[in-house]
C-alpha cells in the first residue's frame, strides 16, 4: 500500500483558485466602472441641469465616486490576501488509495 497524491484533486483546487482570482479582478473592475459612472455624472451635472445647487450635486457625485473607488480597492486587496493565504494549502494533503 503506497501513498498516492490525488493529482485531479490538486488540479481542481488550483483551477478553483484561478477562477476565484479572476472573479476578484472582475469585481474590482465593476467597482471601478461604477465609480467612473458617478464621476461622469458629476462632470455632466453642471452642464445638463440648470439648477441652483448643481455644484453641491456635482461634489456629492464626486464624493460617492471616490468612496466607491476606495471601497473597491480595499475589497480587492482584502480578497487577494485571502486567496494568497489559501493558495499555500494546495497539494498540502495526501489521500491513501488502495490498489
Helices and strands as residue ranges (DSSP letters): E 3-4, H 7-48, H 54-87, E 95-96
